[in-house]
Amino acid sequence: MQLLLTSKAVTEVKKFIESEGIGPEGGLRVRVMPGGCSGFQYALDVEDEPRDGDNVILHEGLRVFVDPFSEQYLEGVEVDYVTSVMGSGFTFKNPNAAGSCGCGSSFTV
């Protein structure tokens, strides 16, 4: 599976994992859930360990967990962390999305 996190995204997630006291088996869960104004929405969570059936991707020393349902929608997605005048946060670039909402947190396939 091809899921890319930029160096900025990895740095921010590692800071958060460290502040939460997550151990070495922990990592970032990237998933897709039904909902949002366009049909599907992205979600990021930190977890202590992967779940059964997860695809575990090692990216710059960060463990990334992806469940089987989300995998089909996250192929080729780039997760970035941006800072602007309007604030900071994670963004998703999905080459498979047929459309997205104005806020960029939900998409259609």
N, C-alpha and C positions, 0 to 999 in steps of 0.2 A: 504494500500500500504506500502511496506517495502522499504524504502530508508534510508541508513545510512550515516551520516556525522561523521567523526572522530572528537574528541575534538579539534585537531589542525585545522581542516577545519572550524569548528564552530567559533573558536577564531579569525581566519583570516577574516572570513566574517563579524563578529561583528565589528571588527576594521574598516573595509572598510565602513560598513553601518554607523557607527558613524561619520567617516570622511566626508561622503557625506551628512550628516544631514537628513537621512531618518527617518521618524517618526515611532511611535509604530505599525502602521498598515502595515509597510513595511517589506520586507524580501528578501530572495534569490530565484530567479527563476532558476530551474534546468530544462533544456529541451533537447530534441533530435531533430535535423534537418537533412533533407536529405542533403548529401554532404560529403565532405572529401574524402580521397583516398580509403576508405573502404566501402562507401555507406551511412553511418550515422555519424554525429558528435555531440558531447556534446557542450552545451553552458551554461554559468552561467552569470546571470545579477542580479543586485539589482533593486527592484521596490518599489514604494511608497505604493502599495496595490495589493491584488490579483485581477485577472480578473474573470469574470463570468465563471463558470464551472471548475475553478481550484480546485485541491485537495490541501488543506492547511495542512501541517504537522508541528507540533511544535516539535523542537528538541533542547534540552538544552537551551530553551528560544529563539531560533531562529525560525522565521516563514519561511517555505520553500514552494514555490508555484510550482505545477506541473500541466501542462495542460493535457487534456484527451489523446491527441495523444502521448505525451511523456511517459505517465504512463506505457503503455504496454512495453516500452523498458527499463524503469528504475527500474522495480521490482527487488529487491535484490541487487541493485548497491551500492557500497561503494565509497563515495567521500572522499578523503584525501588531505592533504596539506603537501608537502614534500619539504625539503631543501637539496640540494646536491652541490657538486663542480660545476655542470653544471648549477645551478640556482635553483629557487624555483617556485612552482606552484601547481595547483590542479591536482590530478590524479583520474582516475575512474577504479574501479575493477567491471567488469560486468560478472556475472556468466552465463548470457544468450547469450553472444556474441560468435559467431562461429569463429570469427577471428578479428584481429585489425591491425592497421598500426604500423609502427615502433615508431612513436611519441606518440602513445597511446591516441590520441584525436579523432580518428574515429574508427568505428567498423562495422562488418557485423553480421546479424542474420540468 
